[in-house]
Amino acid sequence: MSTVREATFELLRSHGMTRIFGNPGSTELPMLADFPDDFSYVLGLQELVVVGMADGFAQASGRPAHVNLHTAPGVGNAVGGIFNAQANKSPLLITAGQQVRAQITFEANLTNRDAILGPQPYVKWAHEPPRAQDVPQAIARAIHHASLPPRGPAFVSIPMDDWNEQADEEMTRCALARALSARALPDPVALEDLAGSLHEASNPVLIAGPDIDASGGWDAAVALAEKQRLAVWATPAPGGGRIGFPEGHENFQGILPPAIGPASETLKGHDLVLAVGTSVFPYYPYIPGSLLPEGTRLVQITNDPAEAARAPMGAAIVGDVALALERLLELLGPSERPAPQARPLPGEPAASEPISGSAAMTALAEVWPEDGIAVVETPSSTVALRNRLRLSKPGSYFFSSSGGLGFGISCSVGVALAQPERPVVCVLGEGSAQYGITALWSAAAYRVPVTFLVLRNDEYMILKWFAELEGASGAPGLDLKGLDVASVAEAYGVPSQEVTESGELEEALRSAIAVQDGPRLVQVPVATGMWLD
Ligand SMILES: Cc1ncc(C[n+]2csc(CCOP(=O)(O)OP(=O)(O)O)c2C)c(N)n1
């Protein structure tokens, strides 16, 4: 006979989920007691960063990750991270402690009242098992919900007295034996029709989204673009949590503008738009216009029925993105269309003091390591980073698809834990860094070798830019005088330095990236401005 705790750990083991990202409270201690030797616990000092670390780990490993939270206040703190994880389609099992069953009805202290409402609507499934014996089965179900497409977080609230109860042997045995597969090939007829349309189109274009990378469809996307001579744009940056196509490839044209009118303008001259592994489209801000140029057709391929349903225009094919691309490759021969023109290389950034965001990104590009991974939360320099790094390997870019800040530092820790062989560089605005700043402690405590690059412009630059765009002048709260992230990072145990000019920045980054046994932080003051080249 095993206890609910023993049965649950056996189940987690069978899914290869032996790492728990958490922040503990009294309601979680019965679960964590007698912690098995083959499990590890990654402590985050606040729940938003606990979820962010697990999100990075899940995305970079391609496997579900386990988050453990402290009853209602822990779940409350985590909600911003859960919102991000849902947008990132990150498969997370989220468990949270709860009062003992005998004290829930009269709401003793720390009762998570209406526990399943807390993380809604940002989870795929939320549950509090009716009996202690149902806990392992509920956790199994949450793992399956999280892992089935579209992937995302699933939540189980567990009363703290459940862990030492006897498990239901039959239910546990059956739960352990289950395996689910959900890589669904889209409708073969729809794919044949699409192949026919691609063959006949005079100037088709591919819009590459994050699920090309997440689904393992990278090579197929490249092969299809080459075979069919497709010009390729990345889906608009706000929703591009991962890059779906090598940005140094000669077919690659750039990032589609993130607003309706300008995106449609950019697509002029293309008779067929193939949007793969993306929502259509992650627009922000609102600049109205026609959704597509006159006479242009759009076909979306997505693993998410909701993403297909909510697209404002075009046809959609739902199924596994990689399988769809591979099937299109089989159906189509090489095209005789002229190959797309390669876009020009970016010029030297203008010299200034302090340096520009583009100059900082040029310095980073100079020292970029062969297998580097960029985790990005630097709003006014994201486009410059994309343009100058031109990342061209799969699994090399992570960004919060939801726009919620507090993602960068924690995600980079999770990514580096999942990919210990690859150097990880996390590029941050000094404002963005504050939302998840405590993850610096986890990076230092677990000696995770992330290089943090902080661009310090003493302001929320992108909000000033939006204020202009929205005609909203005179808003308060957009200046950040005296915010020294390097000093804060030192206090969390991360060796840090500030540099001022490009040569120094290159040198500091080169040596920080070479460090293997823990994080380093480099801060550089940058000029005010939106850095779009
Ligand atoms: C959780 C959360 N709170 C607030 C915002 C709004 N917001 C978007 S960008 C931004 C400023 C970021 O400042 P910084 O990181 O310094 O970058 P900069 O724009 O100066 O490059 C803010 C506050 C958000 N996206 N998410």
The ligand as a Gaussian input file, in Angstrom:
#p B3LYP/6-31G(d) Opt

LIG

1 1
 C        3.240000      43.044000     -15.811000
 C        3.325000      44.254000     -16.678000
 N        3.184000      45.477000     -16.145000
 C        3.281000      46.565000     -16.928000
 C        3.484000      46.460000     -18.267000
 C        3.512000      47.680000     -19.164000
 N        4.825000      47.909000     -19.737000
 C        5.146000      47.512000     -20.986000
 S        6.655000      47.941000     -21.441000
 C        6.949000      48.707000     -19.970000
 C        8.238000      49.442000     -19.717000
 C        9.456000      48.629000     -19.868000
 O       10.548000      49.427000     -19.515000
 P       12.041000      48.979000     -19.774000
 O       12.214000      47.551000     -19.478000
 O       12.942000      49.901000     -19.035000
 O       12.235000      49.080000     -21.329000
 P       12.313000      50.280000     -22.368000
 O       10.932000      50.513000     -22.875000
 O       12.853000      51.482000     -21.645000
 O       13.190000      49.744000     -23.404000
 C        5.850000      48.610000     -19.130000
 C        5.803000      49.155000     -17.748000
 C        3.596000      45.146000     -18.789000
 N        3.791000      44.911000     -20.100000
 N        3.536000      44.067000     -17.978000

